[in-house]
Amino acid sequence: MEWGRLITDRRLGLEEYHDDRRHTRSDFQRDYDRLIFSSPFRRLQNKTQVFPLPGSIFVHNRLTHSLEVSSVGRSLGHEIALGLKERHGNSDGLFDNIRDIVAAACLCHDLGNPPFGHSGEKTISAYFSEGPGQELQRRLTERQWADLIHFEGNANSFRLLTHQFKGRRNGGMAMTYSTLAAVVKYPHTSLHAGTKGKFGFFESEDEIYRRVASTLGIPEIQPGRFTRHPLVYVVEAADDICYQIMDIEDAHKLRILDTGHVIDLFLGFMETGARDKCLRSMNRLDDPNEKIAYLRSIVIGKLVEDSARVFLDNEEAILGGRYAGTLLDGVDNTLRQAYADCSATAWGKIYNAREVVDIEIAGNRIITYLMDALVEAVMNPERNSSRLLLNIIPGQYDTRTGSVYGRLQSALDHVSGMTDVYALDLYRKLNGHSLPAV
């Protein structure tokens, strides 16, 4: 792959209007701004990240997480761009665009995630693989069925960004090709999802991804499987840094982890000399949350700096599609071990915490019920109960399309776009437990 092709401001759906004029804002900055003002992005404020939406104690939701990932991604992209400019020069400001592409891609990396955290994805998949949706398999192709039983927030993000919903313009949100490619963490079809169930685009968006990949010079290494765009590694690293470190900080605020434990975890990222200096500075603070926030900022800075080094050291392998693993897999031993310790703590004490499990149990029940009701409605629209329910599905979702796959996708579009609060409210109304005020 070549940087000159990988970075392009060509926009999906607006290819015929493409020009080479320089504007006050770059097209990649326009991507970022377009996302900030979009409805799918705003809805992230009421979607669970890990912990239930906050009461008296603030913890991260999908929106605050995405903003932080974007901030870290911009810094990481800037570090990498400086190294690439020093190595290759910066003809026409090519590498200056990296930070803006990464910032925009980070902003929308969770756009397609359903309500109630990652358990929402599993619930939708399970509805088809082991629930009432099993009976629909005979009416779908092998790949369409794989799309459903491996329902993926990443693939759904690409759909939200690119699909022409009813009443909307061609090209969806009309993002640049480079930003779109940087979002696709798993650039293969659901037939290659494997045991982890990860893939990058539904059958409905296959042609779009192929067009993007062809334009950017991203090779198809086997049918349905492509090489990653190099900036995917940067977006992935920013996400990995934020969710792991911020989940630890949130758990501290909720008193799932005590202050001493978190301090030890974060100090593990530092060599002995730096550790002593950090302790002296930290001990000037009295508030335990401020102590943790101070250490967290240093940890993120160290991970950003070394992840940029890993990218630059492996540029040739990344461009050649030969780099295996993540950027964080390549950071120095001290950082890698400390990150592993944080991960072990998260899986052992955070993701199995009562607060997290409770929201997953409730979310599973709510999403399963809504899926059952909406799938029944789109598959049998002539029934009276279906007509009533179809009236509440936004008109942009084509519930009357001719194909079974398309109708099921319209139900999934609606469910995955719901906030936690809306999903709970609709669940109560459909059960007759909540009525509009008279």
matplotlib code that plots the C-alpha trace (Angstrom):
import matplotlib.pyplot as plt

x = [0.0, 1.1, 0.4, -0.4, -3.4, -4.3, -5.0, -7.6, -10.4, -12.7, -16.2, -18.6, -21.7, -20.1, -17.4, -18.6, -18.2, -14.6, -12.2, -8.6, -9.1, -7.8, -10.5, -10.2, -11.1, -9.7, -12.2, -11.1, -11.9, -15.3, -15.7, -15.1, -17.5, -20.2, -20.0, -20.2, -23.5, -25.0, -27.9, -26.2, -23.3, -25.6, -27.4, -24.2, -24.7, -27.4, -25.7, -23.9, -20.1, -19.4, -21.2, -24.9, -25.6, -24.6, -26.6, -24.7, -21.3, -20.2, -18.8, -18.2, -21.0, -20.4, -20.2, -17.6, -15.6, -15.7, -14.6, -11.7, -10.6, -10.7, -8.5, -6.0, -6.2, -5.4, -2.3, -1.2, -1.8, 0.2, 3.2, 3.1, 2.8, 5.8, 7.9, 6.6, 7.3, 10.8, 11.2, 9.5, 9.0, 5.5, 4.6, 1.3, 0.8, -0.1, 0.9, -0.6, -4.0, -3.4, -4.3, -7.7, -8.5, -7.8, -9.7, -12.8, -12.5, -12.1, -15.2, -17.4, -15.8, -18.7, -21.5, -23.2, -23.2, -26.6, -27.9, -26.6, -22.9, -21.2, -23.8, -26.3, -24.3, -24.3, -28.0, -28.8, -26.6, -28.1, -31.6, -30.8, -28.3, -30.2, -33.4, -36.7, -34.8, -33.4, -36.4, -35.4, -32.2, -33.8, -35.0, -31.5, -28.2, -25.2, -23.6, -26.8, -27.3, -23.6, -24.3, -27.1, -25.6, -22.4, -24.0, -21.2, -21.1, -18.1, -20.0, -23.1, -21.0, -19.9, -23.5, -24.6, -21.9, -22.5, -26.0, -28.6, -31.5, -34.9, -35.1, -31.3, -28.7, -26.6, -23.4, -25.1, -23.1, -20.8, -17.6, -14.2, -12.9, -9.9, -12.0, -14.3, -11.4, -9.8, -13.1, -13.1, -11.2, -12.0, -11.8, -13.5, -17.0, -19.0, -18.0, -14.5, -15.8, -14.3, -14.8, -14.6, -17.5, -15.8, -16.2, -16.3, -19.2, -22.6, -23.5, -25.6, -22.5, -20.1, -20.0, -19.3, -16.4, -14.9, -15.2, -13.4, -10.7, -10.1, -9.7, -7.3, -5.2, -6.1, -5.6, -8.0, -5.8, -8.4, -12.1, -13.9, -10.8, -8.8, -5.7, -6.2, -5.8, -2.7, -4.6, -6.9, -4.0, -3.9, -7.7, -7.5, -4.6, -6.4, -9.5, -7.5, -5.7, -8.8, -11.2, -8.7, -7.3, -10.6, -12.5, -10.0, -10.6, -14.4, -14.1, -12.2, -14.8, -17.5, -15.3, -15.0, -11.3, -9.5, -7.1, -4.0, -4.7, -5.2, -2.1, -0.1, -1.5, -0.7, 2.7, 3.5, 3.7, 6.7, 10.4, 11.8, 13.1, 10.0, 7.9, 9.5, 9.0, 5.4, 4.8, 6.2, 3.9, 0.9, 1.3, 0.8, -2.8, -5.3, -8.3, -7.9, -9.8, -7.3, -4.4, -5.7, -6.5, -2.9, -1.4, -3.9, -2.8, 0.9, 0.0, -1.9, 1.0, 3.5, 1.2, 0.7, 4.4, 5.4, 2.6, 3.7, 7.2, 5.8, 3.9, 7.0, 9.3, 6.9, 5.7, 7.0, 5.3, 2.0, 2.0, 2.7, -0.1, 2.3, 2.1, 0.4, -1.3, -1.9, 0.4, 0.1, 1.4, 4.7, 5.2, 8.1, 8.0, 7.3, 4.3, 3.0, 3.1, 1.4, -1.3, -1.8, -2.1, -4.8, -6.6, -6.5, -7.9, -10.7, -11.8, -11.4, -13.0, -14.8, -16.6, -18.0, -19.0, -22.7, -23.4, -22.2, -23.9, -27.2, -27.3, -26.4, -29.2, -31.7, -30.4, -30.6, -34.3, -35.2, -33.4, -34.7, -38.3, -37.9, -36.3, -39.1, -41.7, -40.1, -39.1, -42.6, -43.9, -41.6, -42.1, -45.9, -46.8, -50.5, -51.3, -53.1, -50.5, -47.7, -49.4, -49.5, -45.8, -44.6, -46.0, -43.4, -40.4, -38.8, -39.5, -35.9, -35.8, -37.3, -39.6, -41.5, -38.5, -39.0, -36.2, -36.3, -32.7, -33.6, -36.6, -34.6, -32.0, -34.6, -35.5, -31.9, -31.3, -34.1, -33.0, -29.3, -30.0, -31.9, -30.5, -30.7, -33.5, -35.5, -35.2, -36.4, -39.3, -40.5, -40.2, -42.4, -45.0, -45.2, -45.7, -48.4, -46.4, -46.1, -48.7, -48.4, -49.7, -53.3]
y = [0.0, 3.6, 6.6, 8.7, 6.5, 5.7, 9.3, 10.8, 13.3, 11.7, 11.5, 8.6, 9.5, 12.9, 11.5, 13.7, 16.8, 16.1, 18.9, 19.6, 23.1, 23.9, 25.0, 26.7, 23.3, 20.1, 17.5, 15.3, 18.1, 18.3, 14.6, 15.2, 18.2, 16.3, 13.5, 15.8, 17.3, 14.0, 12.3, 8.8, 10.4, 12.4, 9.2, 7.7, 9.9, 7.5, 4.2, 2.2, 1.9, -0.6, 0.6, 1.6, 5.2, 7.5, 8.6, 10.6, 9.4, 10.1, 7.2, 7.0, 6.5, 5.7, 9.4, 10.5, 7.3, 8.2, 11.8, 10.6, 8.0, 10.7, 13.0, 10.2, 9.2, 12.7, 12.8, 9.4, 10.4, 13.6, 11.7, 9.3, 12.1, 13.8, 10.6, 10.0, 13.6, 13.3, 10.0, 10.8, 14.6, 16.0, 16.7, 18.7, 18.3, 14.6, 13.4, 16.4, 14.8, 11.7, 13.3, 14.5, 11.2, 9.3, 11.7, 11.4, 7.6, 7.3, 9.5, 7.1, 3.8, 2.9, 4.5, 1.2, -0.4, -1.2, -0.2, -1.9, -2.2, -5.1, -7.5, -5.9, -7.3, -10.7, -10.6, -9.7, -12.5, -15.0, -14.1, -15.6, -18.3, -19.8, -17.9, -17.4, -16.1, -19.6, -20.4, -17.7, -19.3, -21.3, -18.0, -16.4, -17.0, -18.4, -15.0, -13.2, -15.7, -15.2, -11.4, -12.0, -14.6, -12.6, -9.2, -6.7, -3.1, -2.4, -3.6, -1.6, 1.5, 1.2, 0.7, 3.9, 5.9, 4.7, 3.3, 5.4, 5.1, 6.2, 10.0, 10.4, 11.2, 8.8, 7.9, 8.1, 10.6, 11.2, 10.6, 10.6, 7.2, 7.4, 8.0, 5.1, 2.7, 3.7, 2.7, -0.9, -2.8, -6.2, -5.8, -9.1, -10.5, -12.4, -15.7, -15.0, -14.0, -17.1, -18.0, -14.3, -13.4, -10.2, -8.7, -5.3, -4.9, -6.5, -8.0, -4.9, -2.7, -5.1, -3.1, 0.1, -1.3, -2.8, 0.5, 2.2, -0.5, -0.4, 3.4, 3.4, 0.5, -1.9, -5.4, -8.3, -11.1, -13.8, -13.7, -11.5, -10.7, -7.5, -6.0, -3.4, 0.3, 1.3, 3.9, 1.2, 0.2, 3.8, 3.9, 0.5, 1.6, 4.7, 2.7, 0.0, 2.7, 4.5, 1.7, -0.2, 2.7, 4.6, 1.5, 1.2, 4.9, 4.4, 1.3, 3.4, 6.1, 3.4, 1.9, -1.4, -1.0, 0.8, 3.7, 1.7, -1.0, 1.5, 3.5, 0.3, -0.7, 2.8, 3.0, -0.3, 1.6, 3.5, 2.7, 3.1, 6.7, 8.0, 6.3, 8.1, 11.4, 10.7, 9.7, 13.0, 15.0, 12.8, 13.1, 16.9, 16.1, 15.2, 14.0, 10.3, 10.8, 13.5, 11.3, 8.6, 11.2, 12.5, 9.0, 8.1, 11.1, 10.0, 6.4, 7.5, 9.7, 6.9, 4.5, 7.0, 7.8, 4.1, 3.1, 5.7, 4.3, 0.8, 2.1, 3.9, 0.9, -1.4, 1.0, -1.2, -4.3, -2.4, -1.1, -4.5, -6.1, -8.3, -6.8, -9.1, -8.1, -4.6, -1.7, -2.3, -5.8, -4.2, -1.6, -2.1, -4.9, -2.6, -1.0, -4.3, -6.1, -3.2, -3.2, -6.9, -6.4, -3.8, -6.2, -9.0, -6.8, -5.5, -9.1, -10.3, -7.5, -5.0, -6.8, -9.4, -6.7, -6.8, -3.4, -4.6, -8.0, -6.5, -4.1, -7.0, -9.2, -6.4, -5.4, -9.0, -9.3, -5.9, -6.4, -9.9, -8.8, -5.9, -8.0, -10.6, -7.9, -6.0, -9.1, -10.4, -7.0, -6.7, -10.3, -10.2, -6.6, -7.4, -8.3, -5.7, -5.8, -5.4, -2.3, -0.7, -1.4, -0.5, 3.0, 3.7, 2.6, 5.7, 6.1, 6.0, 2.3, 0.4, -2.2, -2.9, -3.9, -7.1, -9.2, -11.0, -9.9, -6.2, -6.3, -7.9, -5.3, -2.6, -4.1, -4.3, -0.7, 0.5, -1.7, -0.9, 2.8, 2.9, 4.5, 2.5, 4.9, 4.6, 0.8, 0.5, 2.9, 1.1, -2.2, -0.9, 0.5, -2.7, -4.7, -2.3, -1.2, 2.4, 4.6, 8.1, 10.8, 11.7]
z = [0.0, -0.6, 1.5, -1.6, -2.3, 1.3, 2.2, -0.1, 0.5, -2.0, -0.5, -0.7, -2.7, -3.8, -6.1, -9.0, -7.0, -5.9, -6.4, -5.4, -4.1, -0.6, 1.9, 5.3, 6.9, 5.4, 4.3, 7.2, 9.6, 8.0, 8.7, 12.3, 12.5, 10.6, 13.1, 16.1, 14.9, 13.8, 15.6, 15.8, 17.6, 20.0, 20.9, 22.3, 25.4, 26.6, 25.7, 28.3, 28.0, 30.9, 34.0, 34.2, 33.3, 36.1, 39.1, 41.6, 40.4, 36.9, 34.8, 31.1, 28.5, 24.8, 24.0, 26.5, 25.7, 22.0, 22.7, 24.8, 22.2, 19.6, 21.7, 22.3, 18.6, 17.5, 19.7, 18.5, 14.9, 15.4, 16.8, 13.9, 11.4, 12.7, 12.3, 8.8, 7.7, 9.0, 7.1, 3.8, 3.7, 3.6, 0.0, -0.2, 3.5, 3.1, 6.5, 8.3, 7.5, 9.6, 13.0, 11.6, 9.9, 13.1, 15.2, 13.0, 12.8, 16.6, 17.0, 15.2, 16.1, 18.4, 16.4, 15.6, 19.0, 20.4, 23.9, 27.1, 26.3, 24.5, 25.8, 23.4, 20.5, 22.0, 22.7, 19.1, 17.8, 20.2, 19.1, 15.7, 16.7, 19.7, 20.0, 18.1, 15.0, 14.3, 12.1, 9.7, 8.6, 5.8, 4.2, 4.0, 2.2, 4.1, 4.3, 5.3, 8.1, 9.2, 9.3, 11.8, 14.1, 14.3, 14.6, 15.0, 16.2, 13.9, 10.8, 12.0, 12.3, 8.7, 7.7, 9.6, 7.9, 4.4, 3.9, 2.0, 4.4, 3.1, 2.5, 3.0, 0.4, -1.5, 0.4, 3.8, 5.9, 2.9, 4.7, 3.0, 1.8, 4.2, 7.3, 6.3, 5.8, 9.1, 10.9, 9.6, 12.3, 10.8, 7.0, 6.1, 5.6, 8.3, 6.6, 8.0, 11.4, 13.1, 16.8, 17.9, 15.6, 14.3, 10.9, 9.2, 6.8, 6.1, 2.8, 2.2, 2.3, 0.5, -2.7, -0.9, 1.1, -2.1, -3.8, -0.9, -0.8, -4.5, -4.6, -1.7, -3.0, -0.1, -1.4, -1.1, 0.2, -0.3, -1.3, 1.2, 3.3, 2.9, 4.4, 7.1, 6.3, 8.3, 10.3, 11.7, 13.9, 15.3, 15.9, 17.6, 19.9, 21.0, 21.8, 23.7, 25.7, 26.7, 27.6, 29.6, 31.6, 32.0, 33.1, 35.9, 36.9, 36.7, 38.9, 41.5, 41.5, 42.1, 44.9, 43.1, 43.3, 46.2, 45.8, 46.7, 44.2, 41.3, 42.3, 42.2, 38.8, 37.3, 38.8, 37.1, 33.8, 35.1, 35.6, 39.1, 38.7, 37.0, 39.6, 42.5, 40.8, 40.1, 43.7, 44.9, 42.6, 43.3, 47.1, 46.8, 46.1, 48.8, 46.8, 45.9, 42.6, 41.7, 42.5, 40.2, 37.4, 37.6, 37.3, 34.5, 32.4, 32.7, 31.8, 28.7, 27.6, 27.9, 25.9, 23.2, 22.8, 22.7, 20.4, 17.9, 18.1, 17.4, 14.3, 12.9, 13.6, 11.7, 9.0, 6.1, 7.6, 8.2, 4.6, 3.3, 5.3, 7.3, 10.7, 13.2, 16.4, 17.8, 18.4, 22.1, 21.6, 20.5, 23.3, 25.7, 28.3, 31.3, 29.5, 28.1, 31.5, 33.3, 30.6, 31.0, 34.8, 34.2, 31.8, 34.3, 37.0, 34.7, 33.8, 37.3, 39.3, 37.0, 34.1, 36.6, 39.2, 40.3, 38.8, 35.3, 35.4, 36.5, 33.5, 31.1, 32.5, 32.1, 28.7, 27.5, 28.5, 27.0, 23.7, 23.2, 23.8, 21.4, 18.7, 19.0, 18.6, 15.8, 13.8, 14.0, 12.8, 9.8, 8.8, 9.1, 8.4, 7.5, 11.1, 13.3, 16.0, 13.4, 11.8, 15.2, 15.9, 12.5, 13.0, 15.6, 13.5, 11.9, 8.2, 7.3, 8.0, 5.0, 6.7, 3.4, 1.3, -0.7, 0.8, 4.1, 4.8, 4.2, 6.5, 9.3, 8.8, 9.2, 12.6, 13.6, 12.5, 14.8, 17.8, 17.5, 17.2, 20.5, 23.6, 26.9, 28.1, 24.9, 24.8, 28.4, 27.8, 24.7, 26.5, 29.3, 26.9, 24.8, 28.0, 29.2, 32.2, 31.1, 29.3, 27.9, 30.2, 29.4]

ax = plt.figure().add_subplot(projection="3d")
ax.plot(x, y, z, "-o")
ax.set_aspect("equal")
plt.show()
